[in-house]
Amino acid sequence: MPVSPILDRQTTYPFVRLAEAAARVRARGIEVIDFGTGDPREPTDPRIRQALVEGLRDRIGYPAAVGLPELRDAIAAWAGRRFGTSLDPDTEIIPTLGSKEAIFAFALVVVDADGARDTVAYTDPGYPVYERGALFAHARPLAVPLQESNGFLPDLEAIDEETWSRLAVFWVNYPNNPTAATAPLSFYEQLAALAREHGFVVASDEAYTELWFEEPPASALQLADRTNVVAFNTLSKRSSMTGYRSGFAAGDPTLIQALKAFRPTVGTAPQEFVQRASVVAWGDEEHVEETRARYGRKRARLLDLFERKGIRVPGREATMYLWAAVPDGASSEAFAEHLLEHGVLITPGSYLGAAGEGYVRVALVPSEEECARAVQILDRVL
Ligand SMILES: Cc1ncc(COP(=O)(O)O)c(C=O)c1O
């Protein structure tokens, strides 16, 4: 049977490997507290669920790729309140089915694999979908390392002229998965200026902008000039709605127009009842504040433990993750395996990219009670 050689060459998706490792430990009768995948386990706000139910009608047709005007209005209003930015709902916003599919497919919209724009840059360690999307679009993938010494921002000075000129898109993701770092607006300004100078697109994956602890992080949508810039956001983490699949892309109207041309072919607009629930979700901040507070309590508990154990946590500014340095020069995989033997599942940094070696990612998704139990276990074994 023919199978795409690109698919054949892919290694197992890192979280499938993690789930397999956890299943092996569970099979031995050990309870596993899962700090692995960043899938929030909090209940979705009842008002959002109610809107979904009310959105069901006798017949629901195909959703249009441009989405409901009410949803685009709600997104524009939210971005205005949150980032003080003005977005035209008709020309600068398009809803997406969560953000993963849109991120994966974006290379198909901008890459010219046989021409001059054949390269997709993304940061390492990072969300694996930027690279996979690039490979399936026959683009040249370019991993740009995130170093602790540079605040987990990519070193833009290290990129040469030839690479800039071949770049179709540069993916950035702040607040960052997995390093929990944030980027100042000046970083977006610098990258957007380079994008205009060299003719590539800045794609800013902003899935975690709402999970912060001290100061709300910046967005590429705050740029005074958004030429060549597009941001992707989602309700998955903000509103604990991973299963609903609802997000958006916003930015340069030329890019949004390209997405409007591309997306009807793929058929990836959220179902109408999901869009109706999303209008309620973008319109409410109360549930988001509660979510932040809950992550904040879990974070404080884990940070306290790591501090007592002398484990450095250089990544802790925002997101639902802590990015901790592996003690005693052990490999990140060996350290994670050691903890898994005691029933605590975390992600080895190396699973998230070569530059992730030396760190582990702790996703603060178990319940507060499970976090307390995990702290007791870690207190014993670390
Ligand atoms: C960095 C990053 N971007 C995007 C996503 C995609 O989220 P969704 O497709 O649920 O919107 C995730 C999910 O874990 C993520 O970690």
The ligand as a Tripos MOL2 file, in Angstrom:
@<TRIPOS>MOLECULE
LIG
   16    16     1     0     0
SMALL
NO_CHARGES

@<TRIPOS>ATOM
      1 C1          2.5030   25.7990   21.4430 C.3       1 LIG1
      2 C2          1.1950   25.2500   21.0650 C.ar      1 LIG1
      3 N1          0.5630   25.7470   20.0180 N.ar      1 LIG1
      4 C3         -0.6220   25.2800   19.6140 C.ar      1 LIG1
      5 C4         -1.2420   24.2530   20.2690 C.ar      1 LIG1
      6 C5         -2.5210   23.7410   19.7000 C.3       1 LIG1
      7 O1         -3.6080   23.8460   20.4780 O.3       1 LIG1
      8 P1         -5.0620   23.7240   19.8780 P.3       1 LIG1
      9 O2         -4.9910   23.0210   18.5460 O.co2     1 LIG1
     10 O3         -5.7890   22.9060   20.8660 O.co2     1 LIG1
     11 O4         -5.5670   25.0970   19.7190 O.co2     1 LIG1
     12 C6         -0.6220   23.6800   21.3770 C.ar      1 LIG1
     13 C7         -1.2400   22.5530   22.0780 C.2       1 LIG1
     14 O5         -0.7280   21.9330   22.9450 O.2       1 LIG1
     15 C8          0.6300   24.2050   21.7940 C.ar      1 LIG1
     16 O6          1.2780   23.7140   22.8400 O.3       1 LIG1
@<TRIPOS>BOND
     1     1     2 1
     2     2     3 ar
     3     2    15 ar
     4     3     4 ar
     5     4     5 ar
     6     5     6 1
     7     5    12 ar
     8     6     7 1
     9     7     8 1
    10     8     9 2
    11     8    10 1
    12     8    11 1
    13    12    13 1
    14    12    15 ar
    15    13    14 2
    16    15    16 1
@<TRIPOS>SUBSTRUCTURE
     1 LIG1         1 GROUP 0 **** ****
